Amino acid sequence: MSPETTALVLIEYQNDFTTEGGALHEAVKPVMQSTGMLGNTVSLVKQARDSGALIIFAPISFTDDYRELSPTPYGILKGVVDTKAFRQGSWGAEILDVLTPEAQDIVIEGKRGLDVFASTNLDFILRARGIKTLALGGFLTNCCVESTMRTGYEKGFDVVTLTDCTATVSDEEQRFSIDKNYPMFSRPMTHDVFLAELTGEDSATDASRGYGR
């Protein structure tokens, strides 16, 4: 793994998920706390950025009337509409303060669904920058992160899922995705193991590798 060919993609680190008062925060708060995902991510981003890896933010946003979606949305996107989450220009749609993108980072535009690849130019950016390794963290573990992981795998990237930098709406769903689905389409690892591989340090051990939170 080389920093020059590695991108860290941070999915939906926005106030509606991450912050008290956010439209969907209460739903993910317990798993956020159990994984320690915010603190882990802040540390991860700083060290990955300093190493020379590309930092990519992938927020989701919609117009006030959600006209980008079907008039009769269902599933997870219905939940977004019902809670009036991620409206363009709102506080809830903003990336949280402690992860404010820096000048050298990239903020992906156009995410309207689950898979970051589906409605954005993420694939173009990754290939233009010569990226080979794609590391994923964010929300929801079993939704947007998993959808992006599967497509990244199909497209031939070396996909890493950061198990302690993700959260979803229940511990059961968190564990199932990490234990069952992630190993099929990625290399699951904690953020410290990822950083050790990225920087070439020897602190990563087989015992610390994998599904720890």
N, C-alpha and C positions, 0 to 999 in steps of 0.2 A: 504494500500500500504506500503510495507516494502523495504528499500534500498537493503537488502540482497537478495531479490527475484525480483529485478527490473533491467532491462537492457534498456539503452538509445541507440537506433540504429540511427546513423547519416549517411544518404544516400547521397553519391556523393558530399561531401563538397570538391570539387576539383577545381583547378584554372580555368579549362575550363568553369566552371559555375560561380565561386565566384569572380573572379579577373579581373580587367581591362586587356585587351589583350587576355583573354581566348576565345577559339573558339566559345562558346555559351553564353558568358557573357552578351552581349548586348541584347539578347533575354529575359533574366530573370532579368536584372538589375532594371527595373521599379518596378516589384513586390517585389524584394528583398528590395528595398528602402521603399516601402509602408508598408511592414510587419516588417521591422527592423530585419530581420531574423538572420543576422550575429551577431550583437551585442547581441541579445536575446540568441543565441546559445552559444556564448562564456561564457556568464554569467551562463547559464543553465548547461553547461558541468562542469565548475568549482565547482558549488554547488552540483551537482549530484554526481560527483566524490568524493568530500569531505564527502558526506553523506554515502558513501559506495556502491552506485549503480555501476553496471557494465557499462562501456562505450565501445561501439562497433562502429567501423567505417566500412562503406560498400562502398568502392570506386569501380568504374567500369573501366576496361581497356582492351585494345585489342592490338594485334600485329600490326605492321605498315601497313600490307596489309589486315587487318581485316578478316583473313582467318577463324576465329572462326564463322563468320556469313555466311549466304547464299550469293552466288555470286550475287544475285539480291535482296538485302534487300529493304524493303519498310517501310513506316510509320516512327516512331520516330528513329529507328535504321538507316534508310537511311540518316536521317539528321545528325546523328553522323558520318557516313562514308563520306558524302559529305563535311562536315566541318573539317574532319580529327581530330576529337576530341578524347580525352582519349587514346592516344597512349602510350603504356608501355614505361617507361623511359623518357617520355617527361615532361616538366614543367607543361603542362596543365593537366596531369593525377595525379600530386602530390596533396596531401591534403594541403589546404592552411595553411600558417605558423602559424596563430593565433590559429589554432586548431590541431597543431602537436600532434599526439598521445603520451601518456606517457607510461612508462614501464608496468603499470598494465592494460592498455587498450588492447583491441583485435582489430586487423585489419582483416576483412574478405577477403579471397582471392577467386577469381574465378567468380566474378560477371560479367556476359556477356550480361544480358538482363535486364528486368524491375523489376521483383519480386526478392528481395534479397534471398528468400528461394530457388528459382528454380535451381540455378547452384552452390550453395555454401553449406557449412556445418553449416549454421546458426542454423538450428533446432537442430542439434546435440549439438552445443555449449550451446544453451539456456537450453536444457534439462539436460545436464551434470552439468550445474551450478545451477540447481534448479530454473530457472527463471520462474516466473508466470506473471509478468507485463512487457509488451513490449511497450516502448514509442518511437515514430517515428518522425523524422524531416528530412528535406533535400529537394532534387530535384527529379523529378518535383512533385509538389503537386498532380496533377491528373494523374501521370504516375507511377514512381517507388515507391513513398510513398504510393499511393493508392493501387497499386498491392500488395505490402508487407503487408499493413494493412488487405486486404481481406484474404490473406493466413494465417496471424497470427490469425485472427478471426476464420477461419475454423479449425485451429489446436488447438483451445481452450485456447489461451493466452488471458489475460486481456489486450486489445490493447488500448493505448492512442495515439491520434494524436495531435501533438503540433502545433496548428494553426498559431502561430506567429513565428514559426521556419521552415516555408516552403515557397517555391516560385515556380512559373511557368511562362509561357510566356505571360499571360494576366490576368488582374484583373478579367475579367469575368469568366475565367476558375478557377482561385483561389477561388472565392466566390462560384461558383457552387459546386465544390468538397467539400468545408468545410460546406456549408449549406445543401447540399442534400445527398451526398454520405458518408461523414465521419460519421455522426450520425448513419448510418445503420450498420456499421461494427467496430465502435470504440467509445471511449469516447473522443470527441474533447475537448481540453482545452488549454488555454494559458500557456506559460512556467512557469509563476509565480504561477498559480493555481496548476500546476503539482508539483512544488517544495514544495509548502505548504502541499500538500497531502503526498508527499514523506517524508518530515521531521517531519510531525505531527504538524506543526504550525497551528494557528487558523486564519491566515490572509486571507484564501480563503473564499470567500462568494459566494452565489448563483449569485449575480449580476456580479461578475467578471469571472464566469465560462462560458466556451463555445467557441464562435467563434470569439472573439476579436482578432484584429491584432495589 
